Amino acid sequence: MAIDTPATRPANPRFSSGPCAKPASWTPAALADAPLGRSHRAAVGKDKLKAAIETTREVLGIPADYKIGIVPASDTGAMEMAMWSLLGQRPVEMLAWESFGAGWVTDVVKQLKLDAEVKIADYGQIVDLASVDFDRDVVFTWNGTTSGVRVPNGDFIPADRDGLTICDATSAAFAMDLPWDKLDVTTFSWQKVLGGEAAHGMLILSPRAVARLESYTPAWPLPKIFRLTKGGKLIDGIFSGATINTPSMLCVEDYLFALDWAKEQGGLKGMIARADANTAEVAAFVDTHDWLEFLAEDAATLSTTSVCLKFNDARITDGAAFAKAVAKRLEAEGVALDIGAYRDAPAGLRIWCGGTIEKADVAAMLPWLNWAFEAEIAALSEAA
């Protein structure tokens, strides 16, 4: 059976969920002003780092009394710093609905050895948010990067909670409306929604989190790279550009470009609208192709960045092999790169729809997805 080849190709076929596509206007020339070969502690370095912090505050609408720090080891480093420095003072509740959230559970239960209440949902589902006890410290991901499931909003978090909320927002920041009054610790990395470079994380602390840091000392030793206090006081320099270790000023320059680009798109509202529009393209395609469905079971929890899909066709007997073949065929054509499901997730595809992706590229890619599906189904029929 002849299968028509789509006439249009995406201008940018990069749909990876991290590192993610850069803005369409990005070129290496954007990095020309990076102070390479200079100390990050020189005035020019400090100014760049402070600009990265304060422009982050401006774009995301982070309150003036919240602390923002640039830390090592991407979102993972920021989350580990938070958990190792803050947990243990009171009971803990861990929420997980995908692999990274499950990783934080492992760290807290097996490494820190805390007696935590653990709530885990299967891929595509979310835990019962109404059952969460906020007298405890609560650790969760806002958006499940590997499951395509997010919390719908912050209404489940009470304003008068006794515990802290520690939120991994790495694939939510700059694409979803984060309620800062409900979040005491928030982390993300540059490589996600702004398409930045890897290895740098952001750690955002509310006044409540700072008060915990200055009044509580964990029972375990902390390596230097995790230490946020000295002599019982917050090391304030971390949150004004004096980083714990040496950052890449090339990556800082790249992040500054991305922040300015986000402002040009209309700031946070514009970035949210771009992600929503990209996801709407995928949703319209799913609605008209009954062999494909979202991994997320409830539309209210559907991610608008890491959009996870699964195949639904009785002719497919080996879902993992089929999904891999479809992704490989799309990559070979150069129309969709790195869209296979995460290795721990159910078989399927994962399409990044964050704000650096152009809606036209999503629209151009989807007919190729239909083409690849039909081609693989035909191959199965021939092999039968």
PyMOL commands that set and color helices and strands:
alter all, ss='L'
color gray80, all
select helices_A, chain A and resi 28-31+43-60+74-86+99-111+129-131+180-182+207-215+224-226+236-239+249-264+267-287+299-301+319-332+359-383
alter helices_A, ss='H'
color red, helices_A
select strands_A, chain A and resi 67-72+92-96+117-120+137-141+143-144+149-150+165-168+185-189+200-205+229-230+233-234+292-294+306-311+349-352
alter strands_A, ss='S'
color yellow, strands_A
deselect
rebuild
show_as cartoon
